[in-house]
Amino acid sequence: EKCGAMDLPAGVGVGAAVEYIAACVSGDGCFDEAVVALRALGPHAPPVAFVLVIEASCRGLNPNMQIARGALEMMAETGALASADMSETVAVYVSLVAGYGRKGDLDAAFE
């Protein structure tokens, strides 16, 4: 990618946005910014961007399964789920099962 202004809806700066998402989900306090960046990427978001958000939303004692489910739906709608490699697909599955398990609603992971 060339250096310059990002235009995520046009697909310019996707790599930088994925790095930003990774930094946000690994730190404290900026998970919301990661979700906003993922939405801004829209159809240009690669599978790894969705995986990062889904994994982060399923972590902790009180996982946010609404965000995880929304990211999964967007992943499917944009075609990123279909183009995900096996490790990305497994990471999504494991995260959802773990998140719903922590919520005590394991059946919802299979809906």
C-alpha positions in Angstrom: 0.0 0.0 0.0 1.1 3.5 -0.7 1.6 6.0 2.0 -1.1 8.7 2.2 -4.7 9.3 3.3 -6.8 6.3 4.1 -10.2 5.9 2.4 -11.6 2.7 3.9 -14.9 2.7 2.0 -12.8 2.7 -1.2 -10.5 0.0 0.1 -7.5 2.3 0.6 -5.6 1.7 3.8 -7.0 -1.8 4.6 -3.7 -3.1 5.9 -3.3 -0.1 8.2 -6.9 -0.5 9.5 -6.3 -4.2 10.3 -3.2 -3.2 12.3 -5.2 -0.6 14.1 -7.9 -3.1 14.9 -5.3 -5.5 16.2 -3.8 -2.8 18.4 -7.2 -1.8 19.7 -8.4 -5.3 20.7 -5.1 -6.1 22.4 -5.1 -3.0 24.6 -7.5 -1.7 27.2 -10.3 0.7 26.5 -10.5 1.0 22.7 -12.5 -2.0 21.7 -15.3 0.3 20.4 -12.8 1.9 18.0 -11.9 -1.5 16.6 -15.6 -2.2 15.9 -16.0 1.2 14.2 -12.9 0.5 12.1 -14.3 -2.9 11.1 -17.6 -1.3 10.0 -15.7 1.4 8.1 -13.9 -1.3 6.1 -17.2 -2.8 5.1 -16.8 -5.2 2.1 -13.0 -4.6 2.0 -12.5 -6.1 5.5 -10.3 -9.2 5.3 -11.3 -12.3 7.3 -8.6 -11.5 9.9 -10.2 -8.2 10.8 -13.4 -10.0 11.7 -11.6 -12.7 13.6 -9.8 -10.1 15.7 -13.1 -8.4 16.7 -14.9 -11.7 17.3 -12.1 -13.1 19.5 -12.0 -9.9 21.5 -15.7 -9.7 22.0 -15.8 -13.3 23.3 -13.1 -12.9 25.9 -13.4 -12.1 29.5 -15.9 -12.9 32.2 -18.8 -11.1 30.5 -18.3 -11.5 26.7 -20.3 -9.2 24.4 -22.0 -11.8 22.2 -24.2 -9.2 20.5 -21.0 -7.7 19.0 -19.6 -11.1 18.2 -22.8 -12.2 16.4 -23.0 -8.9 14.5 -19.5 -9.3 13.4 -20.1 -12.8 12.3 -23.2 -11.8 10.3 -21.2 -9.0 8.6 -18.4 -11.4 7.9 -20.9 -13.7 6.1 -22.6 -10.8 4.3 -19.3 -9.4 2.9 -18.0 -12.8 1.8 -15.2 -12.8 4.3 -16.5 -15.9 6.0 -16.5 -17.8 2.7 -12.9 -16.6 1.9 -11.5 -17.3 5.4 -8.9 -20.0 5.7 -9.3 -22.9 8.0 -7.4 -21.3 10.9 -9.6 -18.2 10.8 -12.8 -20.3 10.6 -11.7 -22.4 13.6 -10.8 -19.3 15.6 -14.3 -17.9 15.0 -15.9 -21.2 16.0 -13.8 -21.6 19.1 -14.3 -18.0 20.2 -18.1 -18.2 19.8 -18.3 -21.5 21.7 -16.1 -20.1 24.5 -18.1 -16.8 24.7 -21.5 -18.4 24.7 -20.2 -21.0 27.2 -19.1 -18.2 29.6 -22.6 -16.7 29.2 -24.1 -20.1 30.1 -25.9 -20.2 26.7 -23.9 -22.8 24.8 -26.9 -23.7 22.6 -26.8 -20.2 21.1 -23.4 -20.9 19.7 -25.0 -23.4 17.3 -27.9 -21.2 16.1 
